[in-house]
Amino acid sequence: MKTLTTGLILLAISMPFLLGCSAEKVAKEGDTVKVHYTGKLEDGTIFDSSRDREPFEVTIGSGDAIPGFENGIVGMAIGDTKTVTIPPEEAYGPKRDELVVTVSKEEFPSNITPSVGQELQMKHPSGNIVNVTITDVMQDSVTFDANHPMAGKTLIFEIELIEIK
């Protein structure tokens, strides 16, 4: 009888492995995790990385990170690494033409000399503060873009799961 009991225990312990499943904990929605990541554009340009600082902590499904990034962590186990390609719709959205506005230089504050690439904050008529980037300076006008700098871009992240809390 002792042999039968030992055999059943061994079978129960090895069952997940026999079925091709892992007993290892994997990240799921609602888990708070720590990851290291490197974010790249399609041309290979690195735009951000956590490798030289503390791991990034996020609760999956909280909306604190872009949806494609959070979804990419789901199913990973501690120590796993993965490359995730995120289309604009799951990142910062498409570039929206209505967020690009050209104004007369006469409307531009006289104490600021506009230059392409300059980042400013503007007050929207609703009272909200909007971050904008100057994309064009002409003789009589200045063009602002209120899109997120990563809007319309496919992002590629190399992710390493460090911890599941």
DSSP file (Angstrom, degrees, kcal/mol; ACC not computed):
  #  RESIDUE AA STRUCTURE BP1 BP2  ACC     N-H-->O    O-->H-N    N-H-->O    O-->H-N    TCO  KAPPA ALPHA  PHI   PSI    X-CA   Y-CA   Z-CA
    1    1 A M     >        0   0    0      0, 0.0     4,-1.8     0, 0.0     5,-0.2   0.000 360.0 360.0 360.0 -36.1    0.0    0.0    0.0
    2    2 A K  H  >  +     0   0    0      1,-0.2     4,-2.3     2,-0.2     5,-0.2   0.875 360.0  53.6 -61.7 -39.0    2.9    2.4    0.7
    3    3 A T  H  > S+     0   0    0      1,-0.2     4,-2.3     2,-0.2    -1,-0.2   0.889 107.0  51.3 -64.0 -40.8    4.2    2.0   -2.8
    4    4 A L  H  > S+     0   0    0      2,-0.2     4,-2.1     1,-0.2    -1,-0.2   0.905 110.6  48.4 -64.0 -42.7    0.8    2.9   -4.3
    5    5 A T  H  X S+     0   0    0     -4,-1.8     4,-2.2     2,-0.2    -2,-0.2   0.926 111.8  48.7 -64.5 -45.3    0.6    6.1   -2.2
    6    6 A T  H  X S+     0   0    0     -4,-2.3     4,-2.4     1,-0.2    -2,-0.2   0.896 110.9  51.7 -61.2 -40.6    4.2    7.1   -3.1
    7    7 A G  H  X S+     0   0    0     -4,-2.3     4,-2.2     1,-0.2    -1,-0.2   0.886 109.2  49.4 -63.9 -40.0    3.4    6.5   -6.8
    8    8 A L  H  X S+     0   0    0     -4,-2.1     4,-2.4     2,-0.2    -1,-0.2   0.885 110.6  50.5 -67.1 -38.6    0.3    8.7   -6.6
    9    9 A I  H  X S+     0   0    0     -4,-2.2     4,-2.3     2,-0.2    -2,-0.2   0.936 111.6  47.3 -64.5 -45.9    2.2   11.5   -4.9
   10   10 A L  H  X S+     0   0    0     -4,-2.4     4,-2.3     1,-0.2    -2,-0.2   0.890 112.1  50.8 -62.0 -39.2    4.9   11.4   -7.6
   11   11 A L  H  X S+     0   0    0     -4,-2.2     4,-1.2     2,-0.2    -1,-0.2   0.908 110.5  48.9 -64.8 -42.2    2.2   11.4  -10.3
   12   12 A A  H  < S+     0   0    0     -4,-2.4    -2,-0.2     1,-0.2    -1,-0.2   0.890 113.3  47.0 -65.3 -39.7    0.5   14.4   -8.8
   13   13 A I  H  < S+     0   0    0     -4,-2.3     4,-0.3     1,-0.2    -2,-0.2   0.892 118.1  40.8 -68.5 -39.9    3.8   16.3   -8.5
   14   14 A S  H  X S+     0   0    0     -4,-2.3     4,-2.3    -5,-0.2     3,-0.5   0.570  89.4  93.7 -87.6  -8.0    4.8   15.5  -12.1
   15   15 A M  H  X S+     0   0    0     -4,-1.2     4,-2.0     1,-0.2     6,-0.3   0.892  82.3  51.9 -54.8 -47.5    1.4   16.0  -13.7
   16   16 A P  H  4>S+     0   0    0      0, 0.0     5,-3.2     0, 0.0    -1,-0.2   0.891 113.5  45.7 -58.4 -36.0    1.9   19.6  -14.7
   17   17 A F  H >45S+     0   0    0     -3,-0.5     3,-1.0    -4,-0.3    -2,-0.2   0.866 110.1  52.8 -74.4 -35.5    5.1   18.7  -16.4
   18   18 A L  H 3<5S+     0   0    0     -4,-2.3    -1,-0.2     1,-0.2    -3,-0.2   0.828 110.4  49.0 -66.6 -31.3    3.6   15.6  -18.1
   19   19 A L  T 3<5S-     0   0    0     -4,-2.0    -1,-0.2    -5,-0.2    -2,-0.2   0.426 119.7-109.9 -88.0   0.8    0.9   17.8  -19.5
   20   20 A G  T < 5S+     0   0    0     -3,-1.0     2,-0.3     1,-0.3    -3,-0.2   0.663  79.1 125.5  80.1  15.7    3.3   20.4  -20.8
   21   21 A C      < -     0   0    0     -5,-3.2     2,-0.4    -6,-0.3    -1,-0.3  -0.752  54.8-132.5-105.8 154.6    2.3   23.0  -18.2
   22   22 A S        -     0   0    0     -2,-0.3    -5,-0.0     2,-0.1     0, 0.0  -0.859   5.9-151.2-106.2 141.6    4.5   24.7  -15.7
   23   23 A A        +     0   0    0     -2,-0.4    -1,-0.1     2,-0.1     2,-0.1   0.477  65.9 116.6 -83.8  -2.5    3.7   25.0  -12.0
   24   24 A E  S    S-     0   0    0      1,-0.1     2,-0.2    53,-0.0    -2,-0.1  -0.380  75.7-107.6 -68.6 141.9    5.7   28.3  -12.2
   25   25 A K        -     0   0    0     -2,-0.1    53,-0.6   139,-0.0     2,-0.3  -0.502  37.4-164.1 -71.8 134.9    3.8   31.5  -11.4
   26   26 A V  B     -A   77   0A   0     -2,-0.2    51,-0.2    51,-0.2     2,-0.1  -0.887  26.6 -96.5-120.4 153.8    3.2   33.7  -14.4
   27   27 A A        +     0   0    0     49,-3.1    48,-3.1    46,-0.3     2,-0.3  -0.417  48.0 171.3 -69.4 138.2    2.2   37.3  -14.5
   28   28 A K    >   -     0   0    0     46,-0.2     3,-2.3    -2,-0.1    32,-0.3  -0.906  43.8 -64.0-140.9 168.9   -1.6   38.0  -15.0
   29   29 A E  T 3  S+     0   0    0     -2,-0.3    32,-0.2     1,-0.3     3,-0.1  -0.278 121.7  28.4 -55.8 136.2   -3.9   41.0  -14.9
   30   30 A G  T 3  S+     0   0    0     30,-2.7    -1,-0.3     1,-0.4     2,-0.2   0.117  91.8 121.6  96.9 -19.7   -4.0   42.5  -11.4
   31   31 A D    <   -     0   0    0     -3,-2.3    29,-2.7    28,-0.1     2,-0.6  -0.511  59.5-136.4 -75.3 143.2   -0.4   41.5  -10.6
   32   32 A T  E     +B   59   0B   0     27,-0.3   133,-3.3    -2,-0.2     2,-0.3  -0.901  34.9 178.2 -96.3 126.6    2.1   44.2   -9.7
   33   33 A V  E     -BC  58 164B   0     25,-2.9    25,-2.2    -2,-0.6     2,-0.4  -0.837  28.4-138.9-128.1 161.2    5.3   43.4  -11.4
   34   34 A K  E     +BC  57 163B   0    129,-2.3   128,-2.8    -2,-0.3   129,-1.7  -0.990  30.1 173.2-119.4 132.3    8.8   44.8  -11.8
   35   35 A V  E     -BC  56 161B   0     21,-2.6    21,-2.7    -2,-0.4     2,-0.4  -0.956  28.9-140.5-135.1 153.0   10.4   44.6  -15.3
   36   36 A H  E     + C   0 160B   0    124,-2.3   124,-2.8    -2,-0.3     2,-0.3  -0.903  34.9 175.2-103.6 145.5   13.5   45.9  -17.0
   37   37 A Y  E     - C   0 159B   0     -2,-0.4    13,-2.6   122,-0.2    14,-0.6  -0.983  30.3-154.8-148.0 157.3   12.9   47.1  -20.6
   38   38 A T  E     -DC  49 158B   0    120,-1.6   120,-2.4    -2,-0.3     2,-0.5  -0.985  19.8-153.6-130.7 125.0   14.5   48.7  -23.6
   39   39 A G  E     +DC  48 157B   0      9,-3.4     8,-2.3    -2,-0.4     9,-1.3  -0.855  17.6 177.2-102.9 131.4   12.2   50.5  -26.0
   40   40 A K  E     -DC  46 156B   0    116,-3.2   116,-2.9    -2,-0.5     6,-0.2  -0.912  25.4-127.7-129.8 155.5   13.2   50.9  -29.6
   41   41 A L  E >   - C   0 155B   0      4,-2.4     3,-2.2    -2,-0.3   114,-0.1  -0.479  44.5 -94.7 -88.6 171.1   11.7   52.4  -32.8
   42   42 A E  T 3  S+     0   0    0    112,-0.5   113,-0.1     1,-0.3    -1,-0.1   0.776 126.0  58.2 -60.8 -26.6   11.4   50.3  -35.9
   43   43 A D  T 3  S-     0   0    0      2,-0.1    -1,-0.3     1,-0.0    -3,-0.0   0.428 123.1-104.3 -83.7   3.0   14.7   51.7  -37.2
   44   44 A G  S <  S+     0   0    0     -3,-2.2     2,-0.2     1,-0.3    -2,-0.1   0.333  70.9 147.9  94.0  -6.6   16.5   50.4  -34.0
   45   45 A T        -     0   0    0     -5,-0.1    -4,-2.4     1,-0.1     2,-0.5  -0.458  45.9-133.3 -64.4 125.5   16.8   53.8  -32.3
   46   46 A I  E     +D   40   0B   0     -2,-0.2    -6,-0.3    -6,-0.2     3,-0.1  -0.709  28.8 173.9 -81.4 125.6   16.5   53.3  -28.5
   47   47 A F  E     +     0   0B   0     -8,-2.3     2,-0.3    -2,-0.5    -7,-0.2   0.606  64.8   0.6-106.7 -16.5   14.1   55.8  -27.0
   48   48 A D  E     +D   39   0B   0     -9,-1.3    -9,-3.4     0, 0.0    -1,-0.4  -0.961  56.8 178.1-166.7 151.3   14.1   54.6  -23.4
   49   49 A S  E     -D   38   0B   0     -2,-0.3     3,-0.3   -11,-0.2   -11,-0.2  -0.971  23.5-157.8-157.0 144.8   15.5   51.9  -21.1
   50   50 A S  S >  S+     0   0    0    -13,-2.6     3,-2.0    -2,-0.3   -12,-0.1   0.388  71.9 101.6 -98.4   1.3   15.3   51.0  -17.5
   51   51 A R  T 3  S+     0   0    0    -14,-0.6    -1,-0.1     1,-0.3   -13,-0.1   0.754  81.9  47.3 -61.4 -26.2   18.6   49.1  -17.6
   52   52 A D  T 3  S+     0   0    0     -3,-0.3    -1,-0.3     2,-0.1     2,-0.2   0.180 119.4  34.6-101.7  17.9   20.6   51.9  -15.9
   53   53 A R  S <  S-     0   0    0     -3,-2.0     3,-0.1     1,-0.1    -3,-0.0  -0.838 105.1 -49.9-149.5-173.1   18.0   52.5  -13.2
   54   54 A E  S    S-     0   0    0     -2,-0.2    -2,-0.1     1,-0.1    -1,-0.1  -0.285  70.9 -89.8 -62.4 150.7   15.6   50.6  -10.9
   55   55 A P        -     0   0    0      0, 0.0     2,-0.4     0, 0.0   -19,-0.2  -0.263  46.0-104.1 -59.3 151.5   13.2   48.2  -12.6
   56   56 A F  E     -B   35   0B   0    -21,-2.7   -21,-2.6    -3,-0.1     2,-0.5  -0.642  33.7-151.3 -78.8 130.4    9.9   49.7  -13.8
   57   57 A E  E     +B   34   0B   0     -2,-0.4     2,-0.3   -23,-0.2   -23,-0.2  -0.905  24.8 159.4-108.0 131.4    7.0   48.7  -11.5
   58   58 A V  E     -B   33   0B   0    -25,-2.2   -25,-2.9    -2,-0.5     2,-0.6  -0.996  39.0-129.5-148.2 147.2    3.5   48.4  -12.9
   59   59 A T  E >   -B   32   0B   0     -2,-0.3     3,-2.2   -27,-0.3     5,-0.4  -0.900  39.4-118.5 -96.4 119.5    0.2   46.8  -12.0
   60   60 A I  T 3  S+     0   0    0    -29,-2.7   -30,-2.7    -2,-0.6   -32,-0.0  -0.372  97.7  17.4 -63.5 126.3   -1.0   44.9  -15.1
   61   61 A G  T 3  S+     0   0    0    -32,-0.2    -1,-0.3    -2,-0.1   -32,-0.1   0.371  93.3 108.3  94.7  -3.3   -4.4   46.3  -16.2
   62   62 A S  S <  S-     0   0    0     -3,-2.2    -2,-0.1     1,-0.0   -33,-0.0   0.712  82.8-126.3 -78.9 -20.3   -4.1   49.6  -14.2
   63   63 A G  S    S+     0   0    0     -4,-0.3    -3,-0.1     3,-0.1    -1,-0.0   0.584  75.5 123.3  83.1   9.5   -3.5   51.7  -17.3
   64   64 A D  S    S+     0   0    0     -5,-0.4     2,-0.3     2,-0.1    -4,-0.1   0.638  76.3  35.3 -78.0 -13.9   -0.3   53.1  -15.8
   65   65 A A  S    S-     0   0    0     -6,-0.2    -4,-0.1     1,-0.0    -2,-0.1  -0.862 110.0 -75.1-128.7 166.3    1.6   51.9  -18.9
   66   66 A I    >>  -     0   0    0     -2,-0.3     4,-2.0     1,-0.1     3,-0.8  -0.337  47.4-116.1 -62.1 146.5    0.6   51.7  -22.5
   67   67 A P  H 3> S+     0   0    0      0, 0.0     4,-2.9     0, 0.0     5,-0.2   0.863 112.3  54.0 -55.3 -42.5   -1.8   48.8  -23.1
   68   68 A G  H 3> S+     0   0    0     22,-2.8     4,-1.4     1,-0.2    23,-0.1   0.838 109.1  49.5 -63.5 -32.3    0.5   46.8  -25.5
   69   69 A F  H <> S+     0   0    0     -3,-0.8     4,-1.0    21,-0.4    -1,-0.2   0.944 113.3  44.8 -70.6 -49.1    3.3   46.9  -22.9
   70   70 A E  H >X S+     0   0    0     -4,-2.0     4,-0.9     1,-0.2     3,-0.9   0.928 114.1  49.7 -60.8 -45.2    1.1   45.7  -20.0
   71   71 A N  H 3< S+     0   0    0     -4,-2.9     3,-0.4     1,-0.2    -1,-0.2   0.832 104.0  61.1 -63.0 -31.8   -0.4   43.0  -22.3
   72   72 A G  H 3< S+     0   0    0     -4,-1.4    -1,-0.2    -5,-0.2    -2,-0.2   0.774 100.4  54.1 -66.1 -26.1    3.1   41.9  -23.3
   73   73 A I  H X< S+     0   0    0     -4,-1.0     3,-2.2    -3,-0.9   -46,-0.3   0.773  82.4 106.6 -79.2 -26.7    4.0   41.0  -19.7
   74   74 A V  T 3< S+     0   0    0     -4,-0.9   -46,-0.2    -3,-0.4     3,-0.1  -0.295  85.4  19.1 -57.5 130.6    0.9   38.7  -19.2
   75   75 A G  T 3  S+     0   0    0    -48,-3.1    -1,-0.3     1,-0.3     2,-0.2   0.318  93.5 127.5  92.1  -7.4    2.1   35.1  -19.2
   76   76 A M    <   -     0   0    0     -3,-2.2   -49,-3.1   -49,-0.1    -1,-0.3  -0.545  46.5-148.4 -81.2 148.8    5.7   35.8  -18.4
   77   77 A A  B >   -A   26   0A   0    -51,-0.2     3,-2.6    -2,-0.2    84,-0.3  -0.767  40.4 -74.1-108.8 160.1    7.4   34.1  -15.5
   78   78 A I  T 3  S+     0   0    0    -53,-0.6    84,-0.2    -2,-0.3     3,-0.1  -0.297 123.2  21.6 -55.2 130.2   10.2   35.6  -13.4
   79   79 A G  T 3  S+     0   0    0     82,-3.2    -1,-0.3     1,-0.3    83,-0.1   0.186  92.7 131.2  94.3 -15.8   13.4   35.6  -15.4
   80   80 A D    <   -     0   0    0     -3,-2.6    81,-2.2    81,-0.1     2,-0.3  -0.384  40.5-159.0 -67.6 146.8   11.6   35.4  -18.8
   81   81 A T  E     +E  160   0B   0     79,-0.2     2,-0.3    -3,-0.1    79,-0.2  -0.950  14.7 172.5-123.7 150.8   12.6   37.8  -21.5
   82   82 A K  E     -E  159   0B   0     77,-2.3    77,-3.5    -2,-0.3     2,-0.5  -0.994  28.8-135.5-155.9 147.4   10.5   38.7  -24.5
   83   83 A T  E     -E  158   0B   0     -2,-0.3     2,-0.5    75,-0.2    75,-0.2  -0.956  25.3-169.1-108.1 126.8   10.4   41.1  -27.4
   84   84 A V  E     -E  157   0B   0     73,-3.0    73,-2.8    -2,-0.5     2,-0.6  -0.965  11.8-154.7-120.5 127.0    7.0   42.8  -27.9
   85   85 A T  E     -E  156   0B   0     -2,-0.5    71,-0.2    71,-0.2    -2,-0.0  -0.903  15.7-164.7-101.3 122.9    6.1   44.8  -31.0
   86   86 A I  E     -E  155   0B   0     69,-3.7    69,-2.6    -2,-0.6     5,-0.0  -0.925   9.6-142.6-116.2 117.4    3.3   47.3  -30.2
   87   87 A P    >   -     0   0    0      0, 0.0     3,-2.0     0, 0.0     4,-0.3  -0.333  34.5-101.7 -71.1 160.1    1.4   49.0  -33.0
   88   88 A P  G > >S+     0   0    0      0, 0.0     5,-2.8     0, 0.0     3,-1.6   0.832 120.0  63.4 -51.5 -36.3    0.4   52.7  -32.5
   89   89 A E  G 3 5S+     0   0    0      1,-0.3    65,-0.0     3,-0.2    62,-0.0   0.746 109.1  40.3 -63.5 -23.5   -3.2   51.7  -31.5
   90   90 A E  G < 5S+     0   0    0     -3,-2.0   -22,-2.8   -23,-0.1   -21,-0.4   0.284 124.8  38.7-105.5   8.0   -1.9   49.8  -28.4
   91   91 A A  T < 5S-     0   0    0     -3,-1.6    60,-0.1    -4,-0.3    -2,-0.1   0.371 132.2 -27.7-119.2-106.9    0.7   52.5  -27.6
   92   92 A Y  T   5S-     0   0    0     58,-0.4    56,-0.3    61,-0.3    -3,-0.2   0.236  91.5-115.3-104.5  13.0    0.2   56.3  -27.9
   93   93 A G      < -     0   0    0     -5,-2.8    59,-3.3    -6,-0.2    60,-0.3  -0.033  46.1 -45.7  82.3 173.4   -2.4   56.1  -30.7
   94   94 A P        -     0   0    0      0, 0.0     2,-0.4     0, 0.0    57,-0.1  -0.355  67.3 -93.5 -73.8 159.0   -2.3   57.4  -34.3
   95   95 A K        -     0   0    0     56,-0.2     2,-0.6    52,-0.1    -2,-0.1  -0.630  42.7-145.8 -72.7 128.1   -1.0   60.8  -35.1
   96   96 A R    >   -     0   0    0     -2,-0.4     3,-1.7     1,-0.1    50,-0.2  -0.876   9.8-155.6-106.1 119.1   -4.0   63.1  -35.1
   97   97 A D  G >  S+     0   0    0     -2,-0.6     3,-1.9     1,-0.3    -1,-0.1   0.808  91.6  66.2 -60.9 -31.7   -3.9   66.0  -37.6
   98   98 A E  G 3  S+     0   0    0      1,-0.3    -1,-0.3     3,-0.0    -2,-0.0   0.629  92.6  62.7 -69.6  -9.8   -6.4   68.1  -35.6
   99   99 A L  G <  S+     0   0    0     -3,-1.7    47,-3.0     2,-0.0     2,-0.6   0.361  86.1  85.4 -93.8   5.3   -3.7   68.3  -32.9
  100  100 A V  E <   +F  145   0C   0     -3,-1.9     2,-0.4    45,-0.2    45,-0.2  -0.943  62.0 177.7-107.0 120.8   -1.4   70.2  -35.2
  101  101 A V  E     -F  144   0C   0     43,-2.3    43,-3.4    -2,-0.6     2,-0.5  -0.970  21.0-153.5-130.8 137.4   -2.2   74.0  -35.2
  102  102 A T  E     -F  143   0C   0     -2,-0.4     2,-0.3    41,-0.3    41,-0.2  -0.939  19.1-177.2-109.6 130.6   -0.6   76.9  -36.9
  103  103 A V  E     -F  142   0C   0     39,-2.8    39,-2.6    -2,-0.5     2,-0.1  -0.894  32.5 -98.1-124.6 155.8   -0.9   80.4  -35.3
  104  104 A S  E >   -F  141   0C   0     -2,-0.3     3,-1.5    37,-0.2     4,-0.5  -0.408  29.5-124.4 -66.5 144.1    0.2   83.8  -36.3
  105  105 A K  G >  S+     0   0    0     35,-2.7     3,-0.9     1,-0.3    36,-0.1   0.774 111.0  68.8 -61.8 -23.5    3.5   85.0  -34.8
  106  106 A E  G 3  S+     0   0    0     34,-0.4    -1,-0.3     1,-0.2     4,-0.1   0.806  98.2  50.1 -64.1 -28.4    1.5   88.0  -33.5
  107  107 A E  G <  S+     0   0    0     -3,-1.5    -1,-0.2     2,-0.1    -2,-0.2   0.588  92.6  97.6 -83.2 -11.3   -0.3   85.6  -31.2
  108  108 A F  S <  S-     0   0    0     -3,-0.9    -3,-0.0    -4,-0.5     4,-0.0  -0.574  91.4 -97.0 -80.7 138.9    3.0   84.1  -30.0
  109  109 A P    >   -     0   0    0      0, 0.0     3,-1.4     0, 0.0    -1,-0.1  -0.299  26.9-138.3 -56.7 133.4    4.4   85.5  -26.7
  110  110 A S  T 3  S+     0   0    0      1,-0.3    -2,-0.1    -4,-0.1    -3,-0.0   0.703  98.2  63.4 -69.1 -20.1    7.0   88.2  -27.4
  111  111 A N  T 3  S+     0   0    0      2,-0.0     2,-0.5     1,-0.0    -1,-0.3   0.441  94.7  71.5 -85.5   1.2    9.3   87.0  -24.7
  112  112 A I    <   -     0   0    0     -3,-1.4    -1,-0.0    -4,-0.0    -4,-0.0  -0.972  67.5-151.9-121.2 129.0    9.9   83.6  -26.4
  113  113 A T        -     0   0    0     -2,-0.5    -3,-0.1     2,-0.0     2,-0.1  -0.881  28.6-133.7 -95.6 110.5   11.8   83.1  -29.7
  114  114 A P        +     0   0    0      0, 0.0     2,-0.3     0, 0.0    23,-0.0  -0.347  29.3 175.0 -69.7 142.1   10.3   80.1  -31.3
  115  115 A S    >   -     0   0    0     -2,-0.1     3,-2.0    21,-0.1    19,-0.3  -0.995  39.7 -92.6-144.3 148.6   12.5   77.3  -32.7
  116  116 A V  T 3  S+     0   0    0     -2,-0.3    19,-0.2     1,-0.3     3,-0.1  -0.339 112.5  23.3 -60.3 133.9   11.7   73.9  -34.2
  117  117 A G  T 3  S+     0   0    0     17,-3.4    -1,-0.3     1,-0.3     2,-0.1   0.217  86.5 139.8  93.7 -13.4   11.8   71.1  -31.6
  118  118 A Q    <   -     0   0    0     -3,-2.0    16,-2.8    16,-0.2     2,-0.5  -0.418  44.4-143.2 -65.3 134.3   11.1   73.5  -28.7
  119  119 A E  E     +G  133   0C   0     14,-0.2     2,-0.3    -2,-0.1    14,-0.2  -0.879  27.7 166.3-104.5 131.4    8.7   72.1  -26.2
  120  120 A L  E     -G  132   0C   0     12,-2.6    12,-2.9    -2,-0.5     2,-0.4  -0.845  32.1-124.6-134.2 168.4    6.2   74.4  -24.5
  121  121 A Q  E     -G  131   0C   0     -2,-0.3     2,-0.3    10,-0.2    10,-0.2  -0.974  25.9-170.3-117.0 136.2    3.0   74.3  -22.5
  122  122 A M  E     -G  130   0C   0      8,-2.9     8,-3.3    -2,-0.4     2,-0.7  -0.905  24.0-120.9-122.5 152.0   -0.1   76.0  -23.6
  123  123 A K  E     -G  129   0C   0     -2,-0.3     6,-0.2     6,-0.2     5,-0.1  -0.843  26.4-142.4 -95.0 119.9   -3.4   76.7  -21.8
  124  124 A H    >   -     0   0    0      4,-3.3     3,-2.9    -2,-0.7     0, 0.0  -0.441  27.6-108.7 -73.2 151.2   -6.4   75.1  -23.6
  125  125 A P  T 3  S+     0   0    0      0, 0.0    -1,-0.1     0, 0.0    -2,-0.0   0.773 121.0  62.4 -52.8 -25.4   -9.6   77.2  -23.6
  126  126 A S  T 3  S-     0   0    0      2,-0.1     3,-0.1     1,-0.1    -3,-0.0   0.621 122.1-108.2 -74.3 -11.7  -11.0   74.5  -21.2
  127  127 A G  S <  S+     0   0    0     -3,-2.9     2,-0.1     1,-0.4    -1,-0.1   0.221  77.5 131.8 102.4 -14.1   -8.3   75.5  -18.7
  128  128 A N        -     0   0    0     -5,-0.1    -4,-3.3     1,-0.1     2,-0.5  -0.412  59.3-121.7 -71.6 147.7   -6.2   72.3  -19.2
  129  129 A I  E     -G  123   0C   0     -6,-0.2     2,-0.4    -2,-0.1    -6,-0.2  -0.785  28.7-162.3 -89.3 131.8   -2.5   72.6  -19.8
  130  130 A V  E     -G  122   0C   0     -8,-3.3    -8,-2.9    -2,-0.5     2,-0.4  -0.964  13.2-136.5-120.2 128.8   -1.4   71.0  -23.1
  131  131 A N  E     +G  121   0C   0     -2,-0.4     2,-0.3   -10,-0.2   -10,-0.2  -0.693  31.9 178.0 -80.7 133.2    2.2   70.0  -23.9
  132  132 A V  E     -G  120   0C   0    -12,-2.9   -12,-2.6    -2,-0.4     2,-0.4  -0.937  22.7-146.4-134.7 157.3    3.2   71.0  -27.5
  133  133 A T  E     -GH 119 145C   0     12,-2.0    12,-2.1    -2,-0.3     2,-0.5  -0.988  24.2-123.0-122.4 134.1    6.2   70.9  -29.7
  134  134 A I  E     + H   0 144C   0    -16,-2.8   -17,-3.4    -2,-0.4    10,-0.2  -0.652  33.0 172.8 -76.1 124.0    7.0   73.5  -32.3
  135  135 A T  E     +     0   0C   0      8,-2.5     2,-0.3    -2,-0.5    -1,-0.2   0.590  62.6  18.5-108.6 -15.6    7.3   71.7  -35.6
  136  136 A D  E     - H   0 143C   0      7,-1.2     7,-3.0   -21,-0.1     2,-0.5  -0.964  53.0-166.2-157.5 138.7    7.7   74.7  -38.0
  137  137 A V  E     + H   0 142C   0     -2,-0.3     5,-0.2     5,-0.2     2,-0.2  -0.977  18.6 174.9-127.1 117.1    8.6   78.3  -37.8
  138  138 A M        -     0   0    0      3,-2.9    -2,-0.0    -2,-0.5   -33,-0.0  -0.577  48.5 -92.3-111.2 177.5    7.8   80.5  -40.8
  139  139 A Q  S    S+     0   0    0      1,-0.2     3,-0.0    -2,-0.2    -1,-0.0   0.886 123.3  17.8 -58.7 -40.4    8.2   84.3  -41.2
  140  140 A D  S    S+     0   0    0    -35,-0.1   -35,-2.7   -36,-0.1   -34,-0.4   0.455 124.6  42.3-113.1  -2.6    4.6   85.0  -40.1
  141  141 A S  E     -F  104   0C   0    -37,-0.3    -3,-2.9   -36,-0.1     2,-0.4  -0.944  54.1-147.1-147.0 163.5    3.5   81.8  -38.3
  142  142 A V  E     -FH 103 137C   0    -39,-2.6   -39,-2.8    -2,-0.3     2,-0.5  -0.998  17.0-147.1-131.0 133.5    4.4   79.0  -35.8
  143  143 A T  E     -FH 102 136C   0     -7,-3.0    -8,-2.5    -2,-0.4    -7,-1.2  -0.898  13.9-166.4-106.8 129.9    3.1   75.5  -36.0
  144  144 A F  E     -FH 101 134C   0    -43,-3.4   -43,-2.3    -2,-0.5     2,-0.5  -0.852   8.4-156.0-111.5 146.8    2.5   73.5  -32.8
  145  145 A D  E     -FH 100 133C   0    -12,-2.1   -12,-2.0    -2,-0.3   -45,-0.2  -0.981  10.0-178.0-124.2 119.0    2.0   69.7  -32.5
  146  146 A A        +     0   0    0    -47,-3.0   -15,-0.2    -2,-0.5   -46,-0.1   0.355  48.5 114.7 -96.4   4.5    0.1   68.5  -29.4
  147  147 A N  S    S-     0   0    0    -48,-0.2    -2,-0.1   -51,-0.1   -14,-0.1  -0.392  82.0 -96.5 -67.0 151.6    0.4   64.8  -30.3
  148  148 A H    >   -     0   0    0    -56,-0.3     3,-2.2     1,-0.1    -1,-0.1  -0.461  36.5-116.1 -62.0 142.7    2.5   62.7  -28.0
  149  149 A P  T 3  S+     0   0    0      0, 0.0    -1,-0.1     0, 0.0    -2,-0.1   0.750 116.7  47.7 -56.3 -23.1    6.0   62.4  -29.5
  150  150 A M  T >  S+     0   0    0      2,-0.0     3,-1.8   -56,-0.0   -58,-0.4   0.391  81.9 127.6 -98.6   2.9    5.5   58.6  -29.9
  151  151 A A  T <  S+     0   0    0     -3,-2.2   -56,-0.2     1,-0.3   -58,-0.1  -0.340  75.9  17.3 -60.4 138.4    2.0   58.9  -31.5
  152  152 A G  T 3  S+     0   0    0    -59,-3.3     2,-0.4     1,-0.2    -1,-0.3   0.467 101.9 118.5  80.9   2.3    1.8   57.0  -34.8
  153  153 A K    <   -     0   0    0     -3,-1.8     2,-0.5   -60,-0.3   -61,-0.3  -0.818  63.2-131.1-108.8 142.2    4.9   55.0  -34.1
  154  154 A T        -     0   0    0     -2,-0.4  -112,-0.5   -67,-0.1     2,-0.4  -0.765  30.2-153.5 -82.4 129.7    5.3   51.2  -33.7
  155  155 A L  E     -CE  41  86B   0    -69,-2.6   -69,-3.7    -2,-0.5     2,-0.5  -0.864   8.7-157.7-111.6 141.4    7.3   50.5  -30.6
  156  156 A I  E     -CE  40  85B   0   -116,-2.9  -116,-3.2    -2,-0.4     2,-0.5  -0.974  12.1-170.9-120.2 121.8    9.4   47.5  -29.9
  157  157 A F  E     -CE  39  84B   0    -73,-2.8   -73,-3.0    -2,-0.5     2,-0.6  -0.939  18.1-154.4-116.6 132.6   10.2   46.6  -26.3
  158  158 A E  E     -CE  38  83B   0   -120,-2.4  -120,-1.6    -2,-0.5     2,-0.4  -0.936  29.5-169.0 -96.7 118.3   12.6   44.0  -25.0
  159  159 A I  E     -CE  37  82B   0    -77,-3.5   -77,-2.3    -2,-0.6     2,-0.5  -0.912  18.8-171.3-118.0 135.5   11.1   43.1  -21.6
  160  160 A E  E     -CE  36  81B   0   -124,-2.8  -124,-2.3    -2,-0.4     2,-0.6  -0.990  22.1-136.8-123.0 122.0   12.6   41.0  -18.7
  161  161 A L  E     +C   35   0B   0    -81,-2.2   -82,-3.2    -2,-0.5  -126,-0.2  -0.681  28.1 170.6 -81.4 120.9   10.3   40.1  -15.8
  162  162 A I  E     +     0   0B   0   -128,-2.8     2,-0.3    -2,-0.6  -127,-0.2   0.827  59.6   2.6 -96.4 -41.7   12.2   40.6  -12.6
  163  163 A E  E     -C   34   0B   0   -129,-1.7  -129,-2.3   -85,-0.1     2,-0.5  -0.999  45.4-156.4-153.8 143.1    9.5   40.2   -9.9
  164  164 A I  E      C   33   0B   0     -2,-0.3  -131,-0.2  -131,-0.2  -139,-0.0  -0.994 360.0 360.0-117.5 121.6    5.8   39.4   -9.4
  165  165 A K              0   0    0   -133,-3.3  -132,-0.1    -2,-0.5    -1,-0.1   0.462 360.0 360.0 -88.1 360.0    4.5   40.8   -6.1
